Amino acid sequence: MSNHKAGFVNIIGNPNVGKSTLMNALVGEKLSIVTAKAQTTRHRIMGIVNGEDWQIVYSDTPGILKPNYRLQQNMMNFVDTAIGDADIILYVTDTVEKADKNIEYIQKLQRIECPVVLVINKIDISTQEEVKELMDWWAGQLPKAIIYPASAKEKFNLENIFDAIVQNLPEAPAWYDKDTFTDKNLRFFASEIIREKIFLNYSQEIPYCCEVSIEEFKEGSERYDISAVIYVMRDSQKGIIIGKGGKSLKKTGTEARLEMEEFFQKKVFLSLFVKVDPDWRENKKELRRFGYEH
């Protein structure tokens, strides 16, 4: 196909600036977990958007952080890979964070060759003066970047961001079939939906100590039968996840099942179990099983 454009648009930025909300809005599908807690995105999640003569492969990455354990180190490897293999970097900052947070990543962006589209998100909770100041500051840091103030939540200015991306895509054939909207399979989304409900239903360190493994995923003509294990690090956490008389686990399971039914457009029978695995965040073999090691 002549003059077909296609490329990898990798979304990076610090935690909680709205990367996942932005990607979901740009893809038009709910692919990434969106909660008010940091580190909800642990993997690189791809969302694919197709037009007649273009294809955008978005990649949402974990928020930038200083790693405290092996899982977080691997999450940061996903970010570094994303900087290295991008055709366009979509760098997301917002009106709340200190602009120079994790300055070493800004320095990486100053050195890269590919186009950078910089989004200053959450302008709906700021003033025009503050937004103008931020735009000037970022223009000084990244003079070659295309800068847009935006609100992913209010879907403000997304069209201009989208147009800038399409304009800057390299000429290339489509990387994926045109009817594909993600590189992840249904099992992955089942585990992400359960993990999202854990982030929403439990406080403090609990969500960060959990991982979800889909043990069984059977597709019948009428429904999906899904069996999942929530791994925690301590017995006390297992007790909190299950809750008094199993109430908390039941609530999480029901919410996850309803969202899966909406996402898969099919009935779901979901069984949830909780197991203790004290070492999963540091254990290479376990991290590989959960998709964090290659």
PyMOL commands that set and color helices and strands:
alter all, ss='L'
color gray80, all
select helices_A, chain A and resi 19-27+70-84+103-111+123-125+128-141+158-168+186-201+206-209+235-242+244-264+284-289
alter helices_A, ss='H'
color red, helices_A
select strands_A, chain A and resi 5-13+45-51+54-60+88-94+116-121+146-149+211-219+223-232+267-276
alter strands_A, ss='S'
color yellow, strands_A
deselect
rebuild
show_as cartoon
